[in-house]
Amino acid sequence: MFVELILALLAGIIIGTLTGLFPGIHINLVGAFLVTLSSSVLIHLPPVYFVVFITALAITHTFVDFIPSIFLGCPDTDTELSVLPGHEMLKKGEGYEATMRTAYGGISSIFLLIILAFPLSYILSKIYFHIQTAIPFILIGICIIMVLSEKKKISALIVLALTGILGTCVLNLNLKEPLLPLLSGLFGSSMLFISINQNTKIPPQNLIFKKIKIKNLMKPLSGALIASPLCGFLPGLGGGQAAVIGNQISKTNEKDFLILLGAVNVFVMGLSFVSLYSISRTRTGAAASIQALIGTMDYKILILILIVCLFSGIISFFLVKILSIKFLKIFVKINYKKLSIATIIFLFILILLISGFLGIFVFIASTLTGIYCISLNVKKTQMMGCLLIPTIILYLF
């Protein structure tokens, strides 16, 4: 059985690497497909193998999918904010550092997850049903702080409101995978069009990155540690909202914000398994797949999941390091303008295939909105109004 578990772990890491590198192939699709197979073709395999596979897949994907977000401007539903500082660092020759900062945040949160999983599980079981009513007011407070922190407060309010209206409209459409065209337009293609217009050239990349000292991790990790449990346990809140909340708490600079993002995404994913154990609620597609496979989770399964998170997280950290160097060596040899155009075409085709012609309309509207919002010269995190405002409305009404 031990050998089979190791094979399931390695298979999850391999598939997670592939889904992370190719935008649009989401772990939810793989999880749903696996659940189907487990009840038919693979019915004789013990569910524990699938649990190991899905956990390794989810953690690896969460580490690796920052690479296409930062290098190509193709954000996943939880990495959209990494495009902003990551793309700027790439244009300065610091693309490798950008991805490694997300990896350092991710591996740090793995260790925090293992230490805090059971204490958080106990606390959650006691307070879960009491904190839901406070969520919209916390988010309203965060929005107010975000606007007031800007020098150009009116412009910030316009960006927050405009993207909030856009997000609310899109999420209420009968559209498959609505976040794909919404976030790809706001945070991906808008930046690419601006780079094309400015005739941006990618300079040679510095492939030497000094290890981040523990004391320099404390500030972004503190924000992630406070915000992630809130978003990992409650419906409607994900990594993007957690990153915005965490950033308002820790006040990180752009480079440290990438550490925070890496930590938040991995922590939220890990806490979704804790949520399944403590209150039998699923907060991610990976956790939902595991629930479909095993039903109620006991502490032995949670311990196994934490062990898998540890090993897959360590391996994924080094995968990001290796893959980033490999990609950048190829990347700097390519005409960036042509690559940007090819990326936009790829996003267009991907959205057409997944979300249809209505998705293309949303993609175009989101792209134009993103370009306008960027032109107002406020912090681009204000565009997270596209998720914050709909979440506030969801909880209030």
N, C-alpha and C positions, 0 to 999 in steps of 0.2 A: 504493500500500500504506500510506503514511503516513496518509492521510486515513482509511482503514478502521480503522487502529489507534486513531486519535483518537476515532472514532465508537464503537469497542468500549469504550474507556476511559470515555467519557461515559455510554454505556448502562449500564456496570457501576456507575458512581456513582449514577445515577438509581435503578436497581433496588436497590442496596445501601441507599439512603436509605429506600426503601419497606419493605424487609424489616426495617430497623432500627427504624422507627417502629411497625410492627405486630407485637407479640409473637406468637410461634407460627409465623411464617413464617421458617423458618431457612434460612441460606445453603446448608446441606447439601441441602435439598430442591431449591433452584434449581440447584445444581451437578449433582445426579443427573439432573434433568430435561434440563439442557443436554447432558450426556454422551449421553443417549438421542437427542436431536435431532441431535447431531453425526454419529451413525452412520446417520441416516435422512434426515430432511427437509433438514438442513444439511450433508450429507455433502461437498459440493463446496467448502465454505469451509475455508481453511487453519486448522489447529489453533491457530496462534499468536494468532488473533483471540479464540478462546475463552479462552486463557490470560490475555490482557489483561483480558477481560471479568470472568472469575472473580476475578482478583487485585483489580481495582478494586472489585468487589462486596464481597469479603471485608473489605477495609480500611475501606471506607465504612460497612458494616454495624457493624463493631467500634467505630467512633466514635459513630455515631448511636444505637445501641441503648441507650445510657445515658439517653437522654431519657425513654422510657416507664418505665424502671426507677426513675429518681429522681422523676419527676412523678406517676406513676400507681401505683408499687409493683408493676409487672409485670416481674419479672426474667427475663432470658434466662439460658442455662446458664453464661455467663461474667460476668454483671453482677449476680449475686445480692447480693454484698456492698455494692454501691453503694447499694442500697435503704436500708441502715442509716444511715450518716452523711448521705447525700443527702436522705433523707426528713426527718431532723431539721433540716437546713439549710433545706429548703423551708418547714417550719413556722415558721422564724425570718425568713422573707422573703429567704432567700439561695439560692433554687433555681437562679437563673441562675449564680451563682458555683459552685455544685456541679457543674453540667454543664460549665462552662468549665474547671474544674480537671481533669476527666477528659480534656477535649480537649487541654489543655496537656501532660498526661502522654502522651497518644497521639502528638502531633506531635513531642515530644521523643524518643520511642522510635523514630520513623521515621528520624530522623537518626542515632541510635545504630545502628539496624539496618543502614543503608547503610554506615557506617564499619566495623562489626564482622562483617558477613556472611561474608566470605571467611576472615578469621582464625578465626572460630568454626567455620566449615566444616572447616578443616584440623584444628583441635584435636579436633573431634567424631569425625572419621574415625579418629583415633588412639586415643581413649580410650572410645568409645561402649560397647563390649562389656565394659569393665572396671568402669564406674560403676553398671550396673544393679543389682548385688548390694548396693550401699550404700544404695539408695533407701529401703527400708523402715526402716532404722535411722536415717536422716536424718529421716524423717517421725515416727518414734517420739520422737526427740529434740525435734522441733518441738512435738509434742503435750505433752510434759513441760514445756517452757519456757512454753507457752501457759497451762497450769494454774498453774504456780508464779508466773507474773507477776500473778495475780489476788489480791486481798485475801481474797475468799471462795473459797478453793481447793476446798473440798468441793463447793460449788455449781458451780464451773467444771468439775470432774471429772464431776459428774452430767450437765451439759449436753453435754460432749464425748462421754461414753459413751452417753447416751440417743440423741443424734442419730446417733452412729456405728452403733448397733444398728439404728436406723430405716433409715439409708442402706444398710447391708449387706442388710437384708431386702428393701428395695425393688429394689435393683440385681440381686437374684437372682430376682426375679419374671419371669414371661414377659409383660413389659409393654412396649408400644411407647412410645418416648421417656420412660423412667422419670424422668429428671431434671426434666421439665416439671412434673408434679404435686408431686414432692418439693421442689424449690427454690421453686416458686410458693407452696407452703404454708408452708414454714419462714420464708422471707424476704419474701414478698409479702403474702398474705392475713392472716397473723398480725398484721403491722403495721397493716394496714387495719382489722381488727376492733378492735384496741386504740384506734386513732384515732377510730373510730365511737363506741366506748364512752366515750371521754373528750370526745366532741363537739368534736374538733379543728377549728379554723377556720384557713384559710390566709390569712395577712396579705398586704397589698400587697407585691409583690416589688421588690427593688432591682435595677434593670436596668443599673446601672453597676458595672463590675468592672475594677479596675486590673490591668494586666499583671503576671504573676508574674516576679519577678527570677530570673535564672539561678541565683544562689546559693541561693535558696529551693527550687529544683528538685532540687538535688544530693542531698539526703537521701532523698526518696522514689525518685528515679531510681537511686540506688545499690542500694537493696533490689530494685528491679525488674530491674536489670542482673545481679545475682547469681542471683536466683531464676528468672527467665524462661528462660534457656538450659537449666536443669535440667528444667523442665516442658515446654519447647518441643520437646525432643528425645526424651523418654521416654514410653512408653505409659502410660495410666492417670492421668497428671498433666496438669492444665489450668490455666486462668487463675486459678481460685479457689484451688487449692492454692499456686500461685506467689505470689499476693497474700498469703496467710497466712505463707508462708515469708519473703517479702520484708519484711513488716511486722515480723516477729520480728528481722530483721537491722537494719532502719533505725529501728525504734521511732518511727514517725510518729504525729502527732496525727490527729484525725478528718478534718480538712480536707485535710491532706497525704496521707492514706490514699487519697483520691479521685484524686489525681495518680498515686499508685502504681498504683491499679487501672487507670486509663486507659493508663498506660505498659505494664503487664504484659499486658493483653489484646491490644494492638496488637503488642507485641514477640513474644508467643507465636505469634500468627498469622503474622507475618513469618518467624519462625524455623522454622515448619513447612515453608516453602518451601525454606529452607536445609537442613533435615533431608532433604527429598526429593532435593536435589542431592548432598549429601555421603554419605549412607548408604542412599539409596533407600527411606526409611521415611516413611510419611505419618502426621501427627499431628493433622490437621484434615480436615474434609470438603472444604474448598477445595483442599488439597494432594492429597487422594485423587482429586478430579475432574480436576485437572491431570495426574496420573499416568495416569489412564484415557485421557486425550486424547493425550498425547505419549509415554508410556512413560518411558524414561530421560531425565533432564534434563541438558543440558550447561551450561557456564558462560555461554553467550550468552543462553540462556533465563532463567537466574538474574539476569543483568544487566538484562534487559528487565523482569523481575518487580520488581526493586528500583526501577527508574525509574518503573514504574506505581505502586508503593507511595508513592514520593515525591510524585508529582502528585496522586494520589487522597487522600493524607493531608493535603496542604495544602488542597485543595478541601474535604475533609470537615471540617477544623478550622473553616472559615468557615461551612459549612453548619450545624454545631452551634450556632455563635454566632447565626446568623439564625433558625434554627428554634426555639431556646430562647426567644428574645425573643417570637416570634410566638405560641408555645404559651402562654407565661406571661401574656401580655396577655389571652388568652381564658380561661385557667385560673382567674385570680383572680375572674372574674365568675360562676363556676359554684359552686353549693352543694357544698362538699367532702364532706359526709356522703353526699349523693346520688351524687356521683362515685365515692366509695369503694365504695358498694353496687353501682353499675353495673360497676365494675372487677372486683369479686369475682364477679359474675354472668358477666361476660365470660370470666374465667379458668375458671369452672365449665364453661361451654359449650365453650370451647376444649379443655380437658382431656378432656371427654366425647367430643368428636369425634376427638381424636388418640389418647388412651390408653384410652378406653372406660370402662365402669363400674368396673373395677378401679382405673383411674387416679383416679376420683372418690373411691374409698375411701382411696387413698394421699394424695390432696389433703386430705381431711378429717383424717386421722391426722397429717399433716405440719403442718397449720394448728394443731391442738390442741397438738402438741408444741412448735411455735414460740411459741405464747402462753405456755405453761408456762415455757419456757426464758427468755423475755424477762422474766417475772415474778421470776426469781431474781436479776436485777440484776448480771449479769456481762457482760463484753464479748461482744457478739453474734457476734464472729468464732469463738467457741467452738462455734457451731452448724455450723461447717465440718467438724466431726467426721463429718458425713454423707457427706463425700467423702474425708476423710483416712483414717478407719478402714478403709473398704472397699479403699482403695488399698494400705494396709499389708498387709491380708490377701491381696490379689491378688499382691503381690510375694513374701510369705513362703510362700504355699502354691500 
